Amino acid sequence: MRHHRWIHAALALGALLPFSPAGRAEELPDRSAEPYLGAIVLDAETGATLFEDHAAASGYPASIVKLMNLLLVLEQVERGALSLNDPITVAAEASTIGGSQVYLKEHEVFTVDELLYAVIVQSANDAATALALRIGGTKDGFARLMTERARELGMTATQFNSVHGLPPGPGQRPDISTARDLALLCREVLRHPDALRYTSTRERGFRNDTFVMRSHNPLLGTVEGCDGLKTGYFAKAGFSIAATAARSGRRVIAVVLGSKDKKIRNAKAAELLARGFLELAKKTAPARPTP
């Protein structure tokens, strides 16, 4: 079988990792598999599952967590608590985040809109932190808001412990989710029309066009109708993607979680989107008349 029993036995030990008495996190176990840890395809309109394969397997979503950042910010904007044109002054804490970034400097000022593009297109961890500090007060405070919103959406197997999806440092716990939970998040994000403006952007300038941001989503421009959403990767997490596409007025969502190989992840995501549209066509095909 593609997924060995020992993998799922290990995942069943619990979503949160044990800690040593000294407070140091034990070595993060690998949660990736071939061709993937888990996958699912949903009808975006109804939420119906069109295909699933180990969709409840628990893995590390990595930068896909930034879709929750996007959702929380857009909800704040729609409630009038925040404006896309509001300026955000970069705090020192946001200027020292590693990984993918737009190299924010302390005291620089950017609008919420600019930072959202950085979060989604460049997958900028520093921009995600700047937005999190504005809304949550602290990174931990925003992570709690992320998890609370996840519970409201029925993402019962998800725990957010970071605002960006980076692997945990000493004394920290990893972000945990499943393909099924991430698909629920995608469906909620797509309820907000502004979301696709960010997730469909393949390239955009930042800091007065002195820095060119390029999407990490290889399906944009290569898979018919694909206009989002987000990729994720770090070594122990494997390669993941939450993808969506619209064709002939119908939309599907596909999530591939924890693939060991980037090319396989991309191919499987494209295959699953196509499979989703095929399943939708079967469901809406007119019945053949009886002879």
C-alpha positions as CSV (number, residue, x, y, z in Angstrom):
1,M,0.0,0.0,0.0
2,R,1.1,3.5,-0.7
3,H,0.6,4.7,2.9
4,H,2.2,2.3,5.4
5,R,0.4,1.5,8.6
6,W,3.3,2.7,10.7
7,I,2.9,6.2,9.3
8,H,-0.7,6.5,10.4
9,A,0.0,4.9,13.7
10,A,2.6,7.5,14.4
11,L,0.2,10.3,13.4
12,A,-2.4,8.9,15.7
13,L,-0.2,9.6,18.7
14,G,-1.6,13.1,18.9
15,A,-1.5,16.4,17.2
16,L,0.8,18.1,19.7
17,L,4.4,16.9,20.2
18,P,5.8,15.9,23.6
19,F,8.3,18.1,25.3
20,S,11.3,17.1,27.3
21,P,11.4,18.0,31.0
22,A,13.9,20.8,30.2
23,G,11.3,22.4,28.0
24,R,13.0,21.7,24.8
25,A,10.9,20.3,21.9
26,E,11.8,16.8,20.9
27,E,12.9,16.3,17.4
28,L,10.1,17.1,15.0
29,P,9.0,13.8,13.3
30,D,8.7,13.8,9.5
31,R,5.1,14.0,8.4
32,S,5.3,13.5,4.6
33,A,4.7,10.5,2.3
34,E,4.7,9.4,-1.3
35,P,2.8,10.6,-3.2
36,Y,1.4,12.6,-0.3
37,L,0.2,12.3,3.3
38,G,-3.4,13.1,2.5
39,A,-5.5,14.7,-0.2
40,I,-9.1,15.9,-0.8
41,V,-11.2,17.6,-3.5
42,L,-14.3,19.7,-2.7
43,D,-17.1,21.3,-4.6
44,A,-16.5,24.9,-3.6
45,E,-20.2,25.8,-3.8
46,T,-21.7,23.0,-1.8
47,G,-18.8,21.7,0.2
48,A,-19.4,18.2,-1.1
49,T,-16.4,15.9,-1.1
50,L,-15.6,14.8,-4.7
51,F,-12.5,12.7,-3.8
52,E,-10.5,12.0,-0.7
53,D,-7.5,9.9,0.2
54,H,-6.4,9.9,3.9
55,A,-7.8,13.4,4.2
56,A,-7.8,13.1,8.0
57,A,-4.0,12.4,8.2
58,S,-2.4,15.0,10.5
59,G,0.5,16.9,9.0
60,Y,2.3,20.3,9.1
61,P,0.6,22.9,6.8
62,A,3.6,25.1,6.7
63,S,2.9,28.4,4.8
64,I,-0.6,27.3,3.9
65,V,-1.4,28.7,7.4
66,K,-1.2,32.1,5.8
67,L,-4.6,31.6,4.3
68,M,-5.9,32.0,7.8
69,N,-4.0,35.3,8.0
70,L,-5.7,36.4,4.8
71,L,-9.2,35.3,6.1
72,L,-8.8,37.1,9.5
73,V,-7.6,40.3,7.9
74,L,-10.4,40.4,5.2
75,E,-13.0,39.7,7.9
76,Q,-11.6,42.7,9.9
77,V,-11.9,44.8,6.8
78,E,-15.5,43.7,6.1
79,R,-16.4,44.5,9.7
80,G,-15.0,48.0,9.4
81,A,-12.4,47.4,12.1
82,L,-9.6,47.7,9.5
83,S,-9.1,49.3,6.1
84,L,-7.0,47.9,3.3
85,N,-5.5,51.5,3.1
86,D,-4.6,51.6,6.8
87,P,-0.8,52.1,7.3
88,I,1.1,49.6,9.4
89,T,4.5,50.6,10.9
90,V,6.9,47.6,11.0
91,A,7.9,46.6,14.5
92,A,11.3,45.3,15.3
93,E,9.8,41.8,15.9
94,A,8.5,41.7,12.4
95,S,11.8,42.7,10.8
96,T,13.8,39.7,12.2
97,I,11.7,36.8,10.8
98,G,13.6,34.4,8.6
99,G,12.5,32.2,5.6
100,S,10.6,33.7,2.7
101,Q,10.3,37.5,3.2
102,V,10.2,41.0,1.7
103,Y,13.0,42.2,4.1
104,L,10.9,44.5,6.1
105,K,12.9,47.1,8.2
106,E,11.8,48.5,11.5
107,H,9.8,51.7,11.2
108,E,9.0,51.1,7.5
109,V,5.3,51.8,6.7
110,F,3.1,49.8,4.4
111,T,-0.6,49.5,3.9
112,V,-2.6,46.5,4.9
113,D,-3.2,45.8,1.2
114,E,0.6,45.9,0.4
115,L,1.3,43.5,3.2
116,L,-1.4,41.1,2.2
117,Y,0.1,40.9,-1.3
118,A,3.4,40.1,0.3
119,V,1.9,37.4,2.5
120,I,0.2,35.6,-0.3
121,V,2.4,36.2,-3.4
122,Q,5.8,36.2,-1.7
123,S,4.7,34.1,1.3
124,A,6.5,36.7,3.3
125,N,6.9,35.6,7.0
126,D,7.8,39.2,8.0
127,A,4.7,40.6,6.4
128,A,2.5,38.0,8.1
129,T,4.1,38.9,11.4
130,A,3.5,42.6,10.9
131,L,-0.2,42.0,10.2
132,A,-0.5,39.6,13.1
133,L,1.0,42.1,15.6
134,R,-1.5,44.8,14.4
135,I,-4.5,42.6,14.8
136,G,-3.6,40.2,17.7
137,G,-1.3,42.5,19.7
138,T,1.3,39.7,19.9
139,K,2.1,36.7,17.7
140,D,0.7,34.3,20.3
141,G,-2.4,36.4,20.5
142,F,-3.0,36.2,16.8
143,A,-2.2,32.5,16.7
144,R,-5.0,32.0,19.3
145,L,-7.4,34.0,17.0
146,M,-6.4,31.7,14.2
147,T,-7.2,28.6,16.1
148,E,-10.4,30.0,17.5
149,R,-11.6,30.8,13.9
150,A,-10.5,27.3,12.8
151,R,-12.8,25.8,15.5
152,E,-15.7,28.0,14.3
153,L,-15.2,26.6,10.8
154,G,-15.2,23.0,12.0
155,M,-11.5,22.5,11.6
156,T,-11.3,20.3,14.7
157,A,-8.0,18.7,13.8
158,T,-6.2,22.0,13.4
159,Q,-4.0,23.8,15.9
160,F,-2.1,27.0,14.9
161,N,0.9,27.8,17.0
162,S,2.6,30.3,14.6
163,V,1.5,33.2,12.4
164,H,3.5,32.1,9.4
165,G,4.0,28.3,9.3
166,L,7.7,28.1,9.8
167,P,9.0,25.0,11.6
168,P,8.9,25.4,15.4
169,G,11.9,26.7,17.4
170,P,13.0,25.5,20.8
171,G,10.1,25.3,23.2
172,Q,7.6,25.8,20.4
173,R,4.9,23.5,19.0
174,P,4.2,23.0,15.3
175,D,1.2,24.0,13.4
176,I,-1.0,20.9,12.8
177,S,-3.8,20.3,10.3
178,T,-5.3,17.9,7.8
179,A,-6.2,18.1,4.1
180,R,-9.8,18.1,5.1
181,D,-9.5,20.9,7.5
182,L,-7.4,23.0,5.1
183,A,-10.1,22.5,2.4
184,L,-12.7,24.0,4.8
185,L,-10.4,27.0,5.3
186,C,-10.1,27.4,1.5
187,R,-13.8,27.3,1.1
188,E,-14.3,30.0,3.7
189,V,-11.5,32.2,2.2
190,L,-13.3,31.9,-1.2
191,R,-16.4,33.4,0.3
192,H,-14.5,36.8,0.3
193,P,-14.3,38.2,-3.2
194,D,-11.1,40.1,-2.5
195,A,-9.2,36.9,-1.7
196,L,-8.7,35.9,-5.3
197,R,-7.2,39.3,-6.1
198,Y,-4.2,38.2,-3.9
199,T,-4.1,34.5,-4.6
200,S,-4.3,34.8,-8.4
201,T,-1.4,37.3,-8.6
202,R,1.7,35.7,-10.2
203,E,4.1,38.6,-9.9
204,R,3.9,42.0,-8.2
205,G,6.3,44.8,-7.2
206,F,6.9,45.7,-3.6
207,R,8.6,48.7,-2.0
208,N,8.0,51.0,-4.9
209,D,8.8,48.2,-7.3
210,T,12.3,47.8,-6.0
211,F,11.5,44.2,-5.0
212,V,9.7,41.8,-7.3
213,M,7.5,39.2,-5.6
214,R,6.7,36.0,-7.4
215,S,4.1,33.5,-6.5
216,H,5.2,30.1,-5.3
217,N,2.1,28.5,-6.9
218,P,3.2,26.7,-10.1
219,L,-0.4,26.0,-11.1
220,L,-1.2,29.7,-11.8
221,G,-1.0,30.1,-15.6
222,T,-0.5,26.4,-16.3
223,V,-3.7,24.8,-15.1
224,E,-7.0,25.9,-16.7
225,G,-9.0,28.2,-14.5
226,C,-6.5,28.1,-11.5
227,D,-6.6,31.3,-9.5
228,G,-5.2,30.3,-6.1
229,L,-4.5,29.5,-3.4
230,K,-1.3,28.8,-1.5
231,T,1.7,26.5,-1.2
232,G,3.6,25.3,1.9
233,Y,7.0,23.6,2.5
234,F,9.6,22.9,5.1
235,A,11.7,19.8,5.3
236,K,9.8,17.8,7.9
237,A,6.4,18.9,6.4
238,G,7.1,18.0,2.8
239,F,5.5,19.9,-0.1
240,S,1.8,20.9,0.2
241,I,-0.6,23.0,-1.8
242,A,-4.2,24.3,-1.5
243,A,-5.4,24.9,-5.0
244,T,-8.6,26.1,-6.6
245,A,-9.9,26.5,-10.2
246,A,-13.1,27.7,-11.8
247,R,-14.4,26.3,-15.1
248,S,-17.8,26.9,-16.8
249,G,-19.2,28.5,-13.7
250,R,-18.2,25.7,-11.3
251,R,-15.3,25.8,-8.8
252,V,-13.4,23.0,-7.1
253,I,-10.8,23.1,-4.3
254,A,-8.0,20.5,-4.0
255,V,-5.6,20.1,-1.2
256,V,-2.4,18.0,-1.3
257,L,-0.7,17.7,2.1
258,G,2.8,16.4,2.8
259,S,4.2,15.2,-0.4
260,K,7.9,14.3,-0.4
261,D,8.4,15.6,-3.9
262,K,7.5,19.1,-5.3
263,K,6.9,17.8,-8.8
264,I,4.7,15.0,-7.6
265,R,2.7,17.5,-5.4
266,N,2.2,19.8,-8.4
267,A,1.1,16.9,-10.7
268,K,-1.2,15.5,-8.1
269,A,-2.8,18.8,-7.5
270,A,-3.5,19.4,-11.2
271,E,-4.8,15.8,-11.5
272,L,-7.1,16.3,-8.5
273,L,-8.5,19.6,-9.9
274,A,-9.3,17.8,-13.2
275,R,-10.8,14.9,-11.3
276,G,-13.0,17.3,-9.3
277,F,-14.4,18.8,-12.5
278,L,-15.0,15.4,-13.9
279,E,-17.0,14.3,-10.8
280,L,-19.0,17.5,-11.0
281,A,-19.8,16.8,-14.7
282,K,-21.0,13.3,-13.8
283,K,-23.3,14.7,-11.1
284,T,-24.9,17.2,-13.4
285,A,-25.1,15.1,-16.6
286,P,-28.7,14.6,-17.8
287,A,-30.1,11.1,-17.2
288,R,-30.3,8.9,-20.3
289,P,-33.9,8.3,-21.4
290,T,-35.1,4.8,-20.7
291,P,-35.8,2.8,-23.9
